[in-house]
Amino acid sequence: MSATPMSEYDLTESAEEVLARLWVAKEEQDRPSCPVGELGTEDRERALAQLLESGLVEREADVVSLTHSGEVQAESITRRERLAERLLTDVLNLGEAQAAEAACQFEHHLRRGIDDEICTLLGHPRVCPHGSPIPPGECCRAGTRSAGKVISALADMTPGQAGVIAYIHATRREMMERLLAMGAVPGSSISLLQRSPSYVFQLGEAQIAVDRETAQDVYVRITGQRPAQSEPGQRWRLRRGRGRR
Amino acid sequence: MKLRPLGWLKRLSAALPRDGGDGHAAETATASRRVMLVGSPNVGKSVIFNHLTGRYAVVSNYPGTTVEVSRGHARVRDTLLEVLDSPGSYSLATFSEDERVTQRLLMEEPLDLVVHVADAKSLRRMLPLTIQLIEAGVPLVLDVNMIDEAERAGLTLAAAVLSQELGLPVAATAATSGEGMERLEALLDGEPPKPSDFRIEYPEPIESTAAAIASLLHGDYGITRRAVALLLLQRDQGAWASLMQLDPEALVEVERLVSEAEAERNRPLSYAIAVARHQEADRIARRALVRRPASARRSFRQLLGDLAMHPLAGIPILAAVLYFGLYLFVGRLGAGVLVDWLDGRLFGDHINPPLTAFFTRLVPWPVVAELFVGEYGVVTLGLRYAIAIVLPLVGAFFLMFALLEDSGYLPRLALLVDRIFKRIGLSGRAVIPIVLGLGCDTMATLVTRVLQTRRERIIATFLLALAIPCSAQLGVILGLLSARPVGLAIWGGVIAGVFLLSGFLAAKLLPGEAARFYLEIPPMRWPSLKNVATKTLARLKWYAAEIIPIFLAASVLIWVGQITRIFDLALAALRPAVNAIGLPDAAADAFLFGFFRRDYGAARIFDVHSGGAMSGVPLVVAMVTITLFVPCVAQFLVMVRERGVRAAAAVGAIILPFAFGAGYLLNLILTTLHVQI
């Protein structure tokens, strides 16, 4: 990992929160600017002053909007915050509400660079536990894999790896319903049998084949290799399609 | 059978004899109990149906083969039962036409008993459906099937524990061997079960919202209001449609309640509902299934099953299946030995000559005699072709197909080809209709119903009509070209190329997303001969009832066309096109008659060829063109019925110029390169 380019301006927690709010308004609610009153937080004015000084926001009377560099910064903050939520719910098993609260503070201490490591560890999740999209980072685009990851999309597992389904995030709702109906439910034990030409996984006593797109929707908390007693002979060792994403 | 609102077609279809419920209306009236089998795909519902009724439902080791609802009658001890076999579904919530059928049957049919058939070894994944059926409040019995397979996997079922947990009567069966069936029959015959008091409390706000919605419902849904409310919360399309029909005034309020509950949880509510059901199912399955260490040795079947899915080992296995199954069994044995004997000996020597003599003496007008025993006579041509050529071919193919289905090979083939099929707009699931098309394209067009999206169904219908030769056609082509391996290779290459290319283009042109692929892979099983035989016979029966009347009607039509000289006009119109692809005039009627009967087109080419009018290159060109050329009239009718007139007409309009265009190009290339065949 290269030296982390630290922000010149060490933003306060409230300043980060303001940035994140502006970003959500712009990217997810299609409102490029926000009235000051909506930006919450107690020391709003001090936070805004810091942001204005750093050139991250622009203010016209009572309306604030992000500058270009502010947008970059804000996206990164949102990404870290949502990754932190994911980490807290998937790995530490915190409840959703608890995780959301802790994530805000947690995020503040997550430096850029480390977020990519956590993202890889979590199998490059696409949404936070509440279903909001996580802005993809460099690591997602490069498809970085790490041997020690905790959560992985089924599509990124290696044959023989086993675990428990952590959550399902399907881009198509119908597909999520189908996976749930077939018994691919959070908490179920799952192991990957083969990746090519289609993904085949073991779910309880059943074997289910899916395509790559569907395998990307299932996120698994890796627990190790497939238990030997249920898979006696050597399963065919299949070449992993590395780097294909 | 589902029909589109087309009066004439409906009447035509109703006039055809069919292996369905319609003809048994009288029996239905006397049945004292109506029982429905419900369960996920591939758990043995159809085997149980066969066992009870002694009738046919297409049984196979492939998920999703019960396309229509089979109905049959059974006498269990002293009770007369009407048994319904529903299409496999994992859940009552509906995503596909198939699954909607089950939900609608539950809501609309007056049922005395519902039997949930579950796979013992996957009990944990099966119980959520049991839970839904309990919630629906239908009189319910649970049949845990395939206990023999579960035993082999080291799992023993404690039926009493399961029964106690769920508050339901439970039977444990192995339907293929008949084990435990008396217990199931006793349950079918006995007192209807009392409603179960089993209940899951869903996490808030689901439970309270469901109660609030239930209190707004007044219509008769056929299932409990709580079950309807839960379906509404899951945004189930079928339930919302029923709501609109039965309680339209509650619509706005229900929508508000559901949206409110959805807003409170950020995920779809079905997620939380599914998780709650599965947690409960998991708890129960842990108690009801006793696990002991299974034998560590991998059986030959498992090995074969794994090899068939392997990207490399899968290819030689596929090649072996094609060579032995299709070429040797259907091509050589069916098309060669059987057809030679039936057509040459039986009809050629023993039936046609005396009949011809008989009719010519009996009927003084030659024109009328022609109708029966002429060149295109109903008997000499229609019946002879149907019985002596088509039936043995189709029969051999159906037998092969049944063996493949029951062994569990087809789902493995599906996962093997999924990536390639994605390129042509289909998913791996489409191998079933496509492979079946090599037997009978008409039946395969019906089976495209197992595909999930309309787009996929249209592409599959199109490809079946264009590039998949049926066994009747295949038999003639293999027979004609087997002496010319180069010609056969060119024919095969061109047809495969057209299949892939036209599929690729269709996928590009038709709007919509590619269908997702997901399929449960059943274990490899030795096919039960009895099952294979029933299925093959049932399919042949279907074929004889649905297709042969159309072919006989086509013979009459050909006769009318001949005497009214309408065909001469059509032939004159076809001749330039036929000449353009390098074929003699005589080949024109092959194309015209090819529409009435696919195999007949190829067979006419054979006649022309035997007459010495065609050498190697034109023969291959003719075979390619006739393979691509418009589907037979039976297939066309089914296309109209399943996909609508417009889609069917469009498919026809594309194929006609395409077939001749491909023939023209091939002829140009082969003659320019001076290819010797």
Interface residues (C-beta under 8 A of the other chain):
Chain A: P129 H130 G131 I168 R172 R173 E174 M175 M176 E177 R178 L179 L180 A181 M182 G183 V185 P186 G187 S188 Q194 S196 P197 S198 V200 L203 G204 E205 A206 Q207 I208 A209 V210 D211 E213 T214 Q229 S230 P232 G233 R235 W236 L238
Chain B: Y90 S91 A93 F95 K121 S122 R124 R125 P128 A150 A153 L155 Q234 N266 R267 P268 S270 Y271 A274 V275 H278 Q279 D282 P293 A294 A296 R297 R298 L303 D306 M309 H310 P311 A313 G314 P411 A414 L415 L416 V417 D418 R419 K422 S427 G428 R516 F517 Y518 L519 E520 I521
